[in-house]
Amino acid sequence: MEAEKEVEQQENLTAMKLPVLPIKPNSHSHSISSPIHSSIAASVPFSWEEQPGKPKQHSSSSSSSSSPLTSYSSSSPKTHKSLELPPRLHSLENDGRLLTKLNSPITVFDGPYSMTRSRRLDSPSFRMMVKGSGDCYGSFRSDMYGDLDDVDEETKQENMSSGGGSLALVKKRRGLGFFGFSRRRALKRKTEFGRGSYVFPSSVERESECGRKKEEEGEDKSIGYGDGDGITCSQSSRFGEVNISNISRTGSFSTLPTPPSSSSKSHFWTNVYAGLKQVVPWKNKKTTDILASLRLLNSTTTTTSSASLPHRFGDLLTNHHLLMADSSFSVAIRRAASFISSVMRSGGNTTVLEEAAICAVLTNAVEVQDRAGVAIGIAVYGSRFSWINHSCSANACYRFVISPHSQGSEGNGPKVVVRSIKRIKSGEEITVSYIDLLQPTGLRQSDLWSKYRFICNCGRCAASPPAYVDSILEGVVTLDHEITTVGHHDGATVGKMTNHIREAIDDFLSDDINPETCCEKIEGVLLHGILDSSLRLHPSHHVALHAYITLSSAYRIRSIDSKTETDLGRAFDMSRIGAAYSLFLAGVSDHLVSTELSFAISAAKFWTRAGESLLELACKFLMGSSGEYDVKCRKCLILVENHDSHRGIKEKLNQIIKCVTDTSQVTWSFLTRGCPYLQKFKSPIDLSSTGRQCKSEESSVDQRVSILLLSFHCLLYADLLTDLCYGHKSHAVS
Ligand SMILES: C[S@@+](CC[C@H](N)C(=O)[O-])C[C@H]1O[C@@H](n2cnc3c(N)ncnc32)[C@H](O)[C@@H]1O
């Protein structure tokens, strides 16, 4: 493991700027019920843990496995966590019965890959894609960064190519797992993490080391990727088939039981794929899990069977008992295990090892995305990364570093960098987020359960009354602007509002309604509510956030459609309102960041998107006009350019948001002209109601310059937030 030198000061921003909106707590908070019986209040401890994330003292190691769903009393003594193997595994390792520690490189990466033109980012429920354009949307996902700087020049060019590309939303199920699982990272903390980053070498890198060692020992141990099994993901979209990305793999499974000779390689893989099709005929994506499991098995030095099986595959948790307890999963797992067994020609009586490998992939694999949010495959990293548990108020985040060395047949696969986003005290558990954190508690719980089979008991989930941020993610406002969470009585009305919006989003995504109808439907509910109710969704309501993403996209599509009708004025107006929604979303997300810092990751993307769409608008605006415009903001530039400045990031962010506030005051009524819903708010930063519809501003040269200035500030702000989360090296926006 290599420590990335990061000197960037991070500060806890919890006390930062924006006032917290008042909210009337309601004891009957409306939430979607957890899939687990509510009486099971505790998270699931593992047998070597006293509670999730708190390993037992070594002296108290026990091999007894507790029921995964038993309630847990948290009166455990303080223990020090470490990344060492759980005690149970230590003893097994020592007596030689353990599956070896997966050759240190456990990573099974789906690359090397090459990117094609399209870019997309994901949100939990859908993904926005832009073909050939710099226009991709921010998303709720918290883990989608790679380093453009590290990408080869050609890919960089492709990624950066911009211009009037087409944009489409396509439905996306997070995780793309074999069983609809999202796969993402990993777990347990360790020593003082401080405020730096740790780089976890990718599997293949370590595999190479291992391979070299084995070679020296006279063994054929080169671990590689699939052989020419390039994958092209195509998804139907509003604009027809869109080629999302190509994942071309090279290399071979030379350590498979019958090493395919170069002449038999293609035959071998033809057979694997033919077999795979029979196992998982319905979805291509599911084959990725099986291939990953094959690679995982292949990268593992199996000695004799391990007593830790099937609960751990090496040191990776499998959740085997939980997954196999559900017949809808177990059938598929067994089929896949038999298939793998036949491919590997393991010839054993049981397929327990194969099942464990599949379950380890489902539990530990992460979707690797490049900087633009394009999924390039999945990877299973080693225990240092994979042992990191989840928290809904995570104190760390991760990104992938994709370097030229990650690619090609000699590629090492992407590295994963884990970086703290909050101050972490010595002994405190390091956590990352596995899911979209901009969801209220009930939804997060059901997400975690369906994807990872556990009930989160983090501070945010356990808070009673609910954390402020969860109240506003489910908040509504009454017509007299009082903010409240909903009780059972109003729950039905709120349910109808959110269902109506969700339906419109779904219909839009599946091309069942056109963008104009989609805008009308969503804005109708946001503005007028439903039936005769006086309730409206709070601007930070989680469904409203999805609505803004959709509206921004739908208006953009309307703009593109209008262009083809040579109605340039209308095209501009649609583009303008789309940009206004992007800016509004960024402003709203900023309120959320001020209450929960782990949202900074999503907010950075929203600000980026806002800056990009405003920049595009300004360019359209200024097209054809002569003259030079000085759009530098001296206050911000001095702050940002002076890296030696002792000013903290908090101060810089405050300064920029102040400028955004000032500039958006000038432009807001212009940007929102023709959009009664957005006109209700004083500005994207000041979400209080104007109580009236603003006077629409006409465009003027000053305003055009203001929009350019605003876009500059949004991008600067996004840059700083990105720094905050991912460190200097990850600059995405500059
Ligand atoms: C990537 S693994 C994390 C490492 C795992 N805890 C271990 O012992 O190896 C993901 C699994 O860990 C467990 N897990 C992660 N975060 C958790 C949490 N906050 N509470 C309970 N279980 C958690 C769940 O079983 C989840 O499927």
The ligand as a Gaussian input file, in Angstrom:
#p B3LYP/6-31G(d) Opt

LIG

0 1
 C      -17.530000      -5.251000       1.492000
 S      -18.088000      -6.129000       2.828000
 C      -17.476000      -5.216000       4.152000
 C      -16.583000      -6.057000       5.024000
 C      -17.247000      -7.042000       5.925000
 N      -17.845000      -6.392000       7.071000
 C      -16.264000      -8.079000       6.403000
 O      -16.308000      -8.451000       7.554000
 O      -15.460000      -8.521000       5.568000
 C      -19.760000      -5.740000       2.759000
 C      -20.539000      -6.492000       3.773000
 O      -20.152000      -6.107000       5.084000
 C      -21.281000      -6.021000       5.892000
 N      -21.425000      -4.645000       6.317000
 C      -20.873000      -3.556000       5.745000
 N      -21.198000      -2.445000       6.411000
 C      -21.988000      -2.823000       7.432000
 C      -22.673000      -2.124000       8.465000
 N      -22.599000      -0.804000       8.568000
 N      -23.417000      -2.841000       9.317000
 C      -23.508000      -4.188000       9.204000
 N      -22.899000      -4.893000       8.246000
 C      -22.138000      -4.242000       7.371000
 C      -22.473000      -6.481000       5.060000
 O      -22.637000      -7.845000       5.246000
 C      -21.998000      -6.222000       3.667000
 O      -22.633000      -7.043000       2.734000

